[in-house]
Amino acid sequence: QVQLTESGGGLVQAGASLRLSCAASGHTFSNYGMGWFRQAPGKEREFVAAISWSTGITDHADSVKGRFTISGDNAKNTVYLQMNSLKPEDTAVYYCAADLAAGVFPRRLGQLYAYWGQGTQVTVSS
């Protein structure tokens, strides 16, 4: 059974930084994709960033490009989301997810991700 556990969320002021972590267990993720998504109150879930575990190729949503960076540690089966220059509009519950069929390039569609973490709240005050 695949389990994903997020951590690192919190309440910060605009301009601050946070690093989210997602520890994966229950499977070898060397050929998978891992992604971060977020959902703000009253809004649909949206793609934030993703990484192909096998190639290291990353993809970031335009709204976070240049501010957020996804990375992974194969030895620890952990994926990170470094978030800098946070804005109030980044406030959301952040979820990590595992895409078991990802190839060379990571994918953006949430429906393609088979496993999800429980989410971690990020709140950015102005």
C-alpha positions as CSV (number, residue, x, y, z in Angstrom):
1,Q,0.0,0.0,0.0
2,V,1.4,3.3,-1.1
3,Q,1.4,6.0,1.6
4,L,2.2,9.7,1.1
5,T,2.7,11.9,4.1
6,E,3.1,15.7,3.7
7,S,4.6,18.0,6.2
8,G,6.0,21.6,6.4
9,G,2.9,23.7,6.1
10,G,2.1,26.6,8.3
11,L,1.1,30.2,8.7
12,V,3.6,32.8,7.3
13,Q,3.6,36.4,6.2
14,A,3.8,37.4,2.6
15,G,7.3,37.2,1.2
16,A,8.3,34.4,3.5
17,S,9.4,30.9,2.5
18,L,8.3,27.4,3.4
19,R,9.5,24.0,2.4
20,L,7.0,21.2,2.1
21,S,8.0,17.6,2.3
22,C,6.3,14.4,1.1
23,A,7.6,11.1,2.3
24,A,6.5,8.1,0.2
25,S,6.4,4.5,1.4
26,G,5.1,1.2,0.3
27,H,6.6,1.1,-3.2
28,T,9.7,1.9,-5.2
29,F,9.2,5.2,-6.9
30,S,12.2,5.2,-9.2
31,N,10.0,5.1,-12.3
32,Y,7.1,7.2,-11.2
33,G,6.2,10.9,-11.2
34,M,5.4,12.9,-8.1
35,G,3.4,16.0,-8.1
36,W,2.2,18.8,-5.9
37,F,-1.3,20.2,-6.2
38,R,-3.2,22.7,-4.1
39,Q,-6.8,23.6,-3.4
40,A,-8.0,26.9,-2.0
41,P,-11.4,27.3,-0.4
42,G,-14.1,27.5,-3.0
43,K,-11.7,26.8,-5.8
44,E,-10.9,23.7,-7.9
45,R,-7.7,21.8,-7.2
46,E,-4.9,23.0,-9.4
47,F,-1.5,21.7,-10.5
48,V,1.5,23.3,-8.8
49,A,4.6,21.3,-9.8
50,A,5.7,17.8,-10.7
51,I,8.9,15.8,-11.2
52,S,9.7,12.6,-13.1
53,W,11.5,10.4,-10.7
54,S,13.4,8.6,-13.4
55,T,14.7,11.6,-15.3
56,G,14.6,14.4,-12.8
57,I,12.7,16.6,-15.3
58,T,10.4,19.1,-13.6
59,D,7.4,21.1,-14.5
60,H,6.0,24.1,-12.7
61,A,2.7,26.0,-13.1
62,D,3.1,29.5,-14.5
63,S,1.7,31.0,-11.3
64,V,4.6,29.6,-9.2
65,K,7.4,29.5,-11.7
66,G,10.4,31.3,-10.4
67,R,9.2,31.2,-6.8
68,F,8.6,27.5,-6.2
69,T,10.9,24.6,-6.9
70,I,10.2,20.9,-6.8
71,S,12.9,18.4,-6.0
72,G,13.3,14.9,-4.9
73,D,15.6,12.7,-2.9
74,N,15.6,9.2,-4.3
75,A,17.4,7.7,-1.3
76,K,14.8,9.0,1.1
77,N,11.8,8.5,-1.2
78,T,10.9,12.1,-0.5
79,V,9.8,15.0,-2.7
80,Y,10.1,18.6,-1.7
81,L,8.4,21.8,-2.6
82,Q,10.5,24.9,-1.8
83,M,8.2,27.9,-1.8
84,N,9.8,31.4,-1.8
85,S,8.3,34.8,-2.0
86,L,4.9,33.5,-0.8
87,K,1.8,35.5,-1.6
88,P,-1.6,35.5,0.0
89,E,-3.0,33.9,-3.1
90,D,-0.8,30.8,-2.4
91,T,-3.0,30.1,0.6
92,A,-4.4,26.6,0.1
93,V,-4.2,23.0,1.2
94,Y,-1.2,21.4,-0.6
95,Y,-1.3,17.8,-1.6
96,C,1.4,15.5,-2.9
97,A,0.5,12.7,-5.3
98,A,2.1,9.8,-7.0
99,D,1.7,9.1,-10.8
100,L,2.5,5.4,-11.3
101,A,2.5,5.7,-15.1
102,A,4.7,8.8,-15.6
103,G,7.4,8.5,-18.2
104,V,10.2,10.9,-19.1
105,F,8.1,13.9,-18.5
106,P,6.0,14.6,-15.5
107,R,2.3,15.1,-16.0
108,R,-0.1,17.9,-14.9
109,L,-3.5,16.2,-14.8
110,G,-4.5,15.3,-11.3
111,Q,-6.7,12.4,-12.6
112,L,-3.5,10.6,-13.7
113,Y,-2.2,10.4,-10.1
114,A,-3.2,7.3,-8.3
115,Y,-2.2,8.1,-4.7
116,W,-2.6,11.2,-2.7
117,G,-1.4,12.5,0.7
118,Q,-3.7,13.9,3.3
119,G,-2.7,17.5,2.6
120,T,-1.0,20.2,4.5
121,Q,-2.3,23.7,5.1
122,V,-0.3,26.7,3.9
123,T,-1.7,30.1,4.9
124,V,0.0,33.3,3.8
125,S,-1.1,36.5,5.5
126,S,-0.7,40.0,3.9
